[in-house]
Amino acid sequence: MHDLGDDLDIVDAHHHLWDLAALRYPWLHDDPPHAFFLGDYGPLKRDYLPADYRRDAAGHRVVATVHVEAECDRGNQVGETAWLSEVNAAHGMPNAIVAHAWFDRPDTEEVLAAQAAFPLVRGIRSKPVTGATPRDMAPGAPGTMQDDDWLSGFALLETYDLSWDLRVPPWHLREAAEVARAFPATRIVLNHTGFPWDRSPAGLDMWRAGMHALAARANVHCKLSCLCLPDGPWELEGPAGNRAILLETIEIFGVDRCMFASNFPVDGLRIGYDAMFTAFKDTVAHLPRADREKLFAGNAARFYRIGI
């Protein structure tokens, strides 16, 4: 019987909060709903605040959390950071903020400077323009990872000592690796295990090639999160189950560059918080205690500069 490590500290490296009366989130407010990769997301159209998060996370030793921008109204991207800073002051969480700024706009540096002025801000998540499928990729188009304006804005992350939360579908991972190669001093963390949505042999081969390309860049880390599929349940077992994906990702990036994260409340569409983290703990129960401490807390605390 494995020791699951119920006493392990957790730094949740990726979650969201929102107050639908305080701020506007187009994807949560607008009707009809936006296209969403997990289908019907109606259950998310409610406030999700620290009390809700703590209720979901009860039973696990969450000692700190990282809030990642939740697609707040882009005209009020700094306002989301100000609100989160107030939430921290009142509730002691989140303990680090990944804010938003576009990289290819005339006001990019102004927004980055404003975001970096908040003490809790550690990084930026800015999603480049991507193709809906591999056939729709348009390298070099405005807003893509080859666009000169986008790259000029991206270069400012080093100036402001900000990391980049990278979120792209798997067919763009190799392009992202080129960005990481060009900016070796910029800390980058891949969101959501690189989105291994297609669990067919061909789909996994594409995902695997991108993951190896990114892992070859020493400045890239990986969040073990959002193992949800567009269709079907969250499953741990099986040859293309989440246990195999998690263990292969850890093998590709190494224990020192991976971190577990909940992506709550979004992942709650497929699995409960307790069930998810119990599955995470079971998956790595065979590893030395020191490695598990890195995966669940130490690596995220180091990457996001959180004192625990």
N, C-alpha and C positions, 0 to 999 in steps of 0.2 A: 504494500500500500504506500503510494507516494505521499510525502508531506506536501500539501498544496501551498503551504506558506501563507496561512490566513493572517499571520502577524506581519506580513510584508507591508512596508510603507508604500503608498502609491502617490506619484505625482502624475495626475491625469494630464497628458500632454496635448489634449485637444477636446474642447467641448464648447458649447454655445449657451448663451443666456439671452433672453429678450423680454421686453415689457412692451406689449403692443399698444399701450396707451401713451408711453413715454416717447417712443421713436417709431418711425415708419419703415417697414420692411416690405418692399414691393411684392416679393414672392409669397409673403404671409398675408398681406393685406388685399392684394389685387384679386379681382374676379373677372374672367375665369382664371383658374390656377395656371401657374407657369409650368412648362415642361420640367419634369423632375425624374431623375434616373431611377428612383425607387417607386415610381407610379404615384398612387394616391397618397398625398401627404396631409390630408385634412386633419389628422390627429395632432399635427404640430402647430396648428393655428390657434394657439393659446399661449398665455404668458408662461415663460419658463425662467424661474428665478432661483436664487440660492437655496431656498427652502425646498423647492422641487428637486433640484440636483441632489441635495443632501438626503432627501427621502429615497431617491433612486439608488444612491451609492451606499446607503446604510448596510453595514455588515462587512465593509471593506475599509481599510485604514488609509483613506485619502487625506494626505497631509498638505497638499498644494494642488492647484489647478492652473491650466493655461487656457485662456479664452481666445478663440480664433474668430475673427470678424465674421458676422452672421449675415452678410449681404444687406446691411442697413442701407437706406436711401443714400446713394452715392453723393448727393448734394449735402449730406450731413455726416460724412465719414469720420470727421474729427469729433462730431457730437456723440457718436457711439463710444468713442474712447473716453470722452469726458463722463458719460453716464456710467461706464464700467468702473472708472476710477472712484466714483461716488459709491457704487455697489461694494467695491473693495473696502472703502472706509467704513461702511455700515455693517458689512457681513464677513469681512476677512477673506473674501475670495472675489474674483480670481486673483491669483498671485503673480501672474504675468499676462500681458496682452499682446496678441498679434493683430495689428491694426490693418487698415486698408489704405492704399494709395494707388492710383493709376500710374504707370511708368511712362506713358506716351502722351501726356497732356502738358499744355503750357504751364500749368500750376503744379507740376509734379514736385519740384523741390520745395515749394511753399508748403504743400501738404505733408511731405515727408518731415520737414523741420517741425511742423506743428505736432505731428504724431510723436516724434522723437522727444519732444519736450515733456511728455507725460512720463513720470518715473517708472511706471509699470510696463511701458511699451518696450518690447524686446525685438520685435520683427514686424514684417509686412507680409500679408497674403494678397497678391495681385495676380489674378488669373489671366494668362495670355489668351489671345484668340486661338481657338483650336477647331479642328474639324470634327463634325459629329460622328464621322466614321473615318477609317483610314483613307477611303477614296476621296474624302472632302478636304484633305490637308492642302493648305496653300502657303507653303513656306515663303516668307518675305512679305506677305500681305500686311497691311497696317495692323498693329497690335500683336503680331506674332513674335515668336522668340528670335526671329531674324531681322525684324524691323529696326532700323537704325535709331529711330526715336525711342522705341521701347528699350533698346539696349542702353541708350544714353541715360534714361531714367533709372534703369536697373543698376547702373554703375554707381549711382548715388547711395545705394545701400551701404557700401563700404564707408563712404564719407560720414554717414550718420550712425555707423556701428549697429546696423540693423540686419537681422537675418531674413531669409526669404522662405516662406512656406509655399512649397511647390505643389500645385494641384492641376494635373493634366490627365487625360485618358492614356491608356497604356501605349497607344500608337505614337504618342509624342514624347515618350520617355527618353529616347535616344537624342532627340533635339535638345531636351533639357540638359542632358549630359554635356552637350557642347557648350551650353551657357555656363555650366559649372566649371568646365575646363578653362573657359575664357576668363572667369572671375574666381580664381582659386582662393582668394582671401575672404570671399563672402560665404558665410555660413548658410547652408541650404538644408532644409528638411523636407523630404517627400511626404506628402499627405496620403493616408489611406492605402498603404501597402501597394501603391501604384495601380489601384483599381483593377485587380485581376477578375474582371467581369466574365470573360469568356473562358470557361474551364475545359474547353475541348483541347486536345493535344496541340492543334495549331494556335489556338488562342493563348495557351500557356507558353508556347514557344516564343510568341511575340512579346508577351509580358516579361518573360525570363530574359530575353535579349536586352530589353530596355533596363531592367533592374541591374544586370551585370554592367551595362554601360555607365549607369549612375554610380554604382558602388565602386567603380574604378577611380572615381574622383573622391579624394580624401575629405573634401569639405562637405560631402553630402551624407545626411543621416536619413533615417526612415521611421515613420510612425506606423506601428502595427495597429491598424484601426480600419474601420469601415469595410469589413469583409462581407458586406451585404451584396446580394445579387439582385439585379433588376427584377428577376422572377424567382420565386422559390424561397424557402426558409434559410436561416442562418444555421449551417450544419458544420460540426467539427470533424466528423469522421468521413472516411471514404477516400479514394485515391485522389480526388480533386476537392476534398473537403478543406475546411479552414485550418485544421491542424497541419496538414501538409504544406499549405501556403505559408503559414507562420514559420514553420521550421526551416523551409527553404529560404525565406526572406532573411531570417537570422543567419543562416549559413552564408548567404550572398554578402550581406553587409557586415557581419560580425556582431558579436554581443555588444561591443562598445559603441555602436552607431544605430542601435534600434531602441525604440521606446513604445510602451503600450499606451493606448489612448482610447477613450470611450466614444468620441464623436456623439455624445448625447446632447440633446434628445433625439437627434436624427436616427441614430442606429436603433433607437427604441422602437422604430417601425418594424424591426425584424426580431429583436431579442432584448430581454431585460438586462439591466446593468449587472445584477448579481450573476445571472447565468453567463453573461459575456466574460466577466472577470474570473469567474470560477473556471471557465473553459481556458482562458489565457493561462491561469495558474497551473491547471492540469497539463497543458501543452508543454510547459517548460519545467515541470516538477523534477525532471531527471537532471537538470543542470545544477552546477554548484550554487550554493546559497549566494555567493558573491556575485555571480552572473545574474541571478534573478533580481538581486537588489539594484543592479544597474538597469535592467530592462523595465522594472516597474517604477523606479524613482530616480536613481542616480543620474542616468543619462539625460533625462528630461530636465532635471534640476541644473545640470551642468550646461546643457545647450541654451536654456532660457535664463540662466543666471538667477536661479531661485535659491535662497538660503533655506535649507531644511535641517 
